Amino acid sequence: MSTKTVTKEKKDKVSPEQREHYHHLLHQMILIRRYEEKAAELYQASKIRGFLHLYIGEEAIATGVMQALTPEDSVVATYREHGHALARGVSADVIMAEMYGKVTGCARGRGGSMHLFDKEHRFFGGNAIVCSHLPLAVGIALADKMQNKPNVTVCFLGEGAVAEGEFHESLNLGALWQTPTLFVVENNLYCMGTALRYHSSNPNLTEKAASYNVKAVQIDGNDVLAVEQAAHEACDYLRSGKGPYFIEAITYRFRPHSMFDAELYREKAEVEEHKKRDPIILFTNYLKENNLIEDGEIQAIEADVAAVVQHSVDFAENSPWEEVEDLTRFVYTERSLS
């Protein structure tokens, strides 16, 4: 199957509803950015422990994809998933509490940054092992199909996962069983500290997906409207029962792989060059150029986001730790198996 590039179509005139929607997209991206920046600050202050993988620079992908989903759809993500959870509607408070390790967190403080989970929003992680969640996503989609539910399961993954065996197994089975699975590769060009060009003999990932007879497209992952358009097209395709869909979103992370990463594998000049295509700046400029937002409205969005982020920190700070006597709950069952 051939691949294609999806790009946004600029509009000179939009309805008030569309204008409001554009503001919502910008709000979501700014929320993810400021939330991540605060998380980095809290990590350096030892408020957040363990691993922390930031999504800064990739906000357009989570924001755009979520616009095409219904509440009944499922989301399965990697360990770099704070942005996905926020865009899906998971409370900023419970995410922050989870990263603090507090009992009010979305996983009772037991999962931390890499294992966010929210049943209400059908958000199934936060999965720390590279590519471990792809079979899970195919399984959830298969279950929906077997129950004749018109649901989609979105699976976010990094380009490094394409080198894993589970990637090929999952795409193969998804294609064979025609599961409504949307695979979204957030190709930030680096698998931890190794550039894609050094570990993949064919860096065109859409060609690999297409080899399994999976519909595959490549898009600009820094363009939120392009991502949203592609996601809607993908979900329409999936709900029609045609089988899996694969989106390769080209993007770039502005921060190291994790907070432990010394980032010795790329030059600062390269990072600065990519920052010229910051998805938030690109979309803000687009809105201004088309008279779709005013400076005062941007300031209002920033103020609202600042309040949400601060509230989440206050919530986490004031939340209790789990009681010591409860630490073995959910680990071993007390019920007899006889």
Secondary structure, DSSP 8 states (H G I E B T S, - for coil): ----EE-----S---HHHHHHHHHHHHHHHHHHHHHHHHHHHHHTTSS-S-----TT-HHHHHHHHTT--TTSEEE--SS-HHHHHHHT--HHHHHHHHHT-TTSTTTTSSGGG---BTTTTB-----STTTHHHHHHHHHHHHHHTT----EEEEEEGGGGGSHHHHHHHHHHHHHT--EEEEEEE-SEETTEEHHHH-S---HHHHHHTTT-EEEEEETT-HHHHHHHHHHHHHHHHTT---EEEEEE---SS-SSTT----SS-HHHHHHHGGG-HHHHHHHHHHHTT---HHHHHHHHHHHHHHHHHHHHHHHHS----GGGTTTTTS--S---
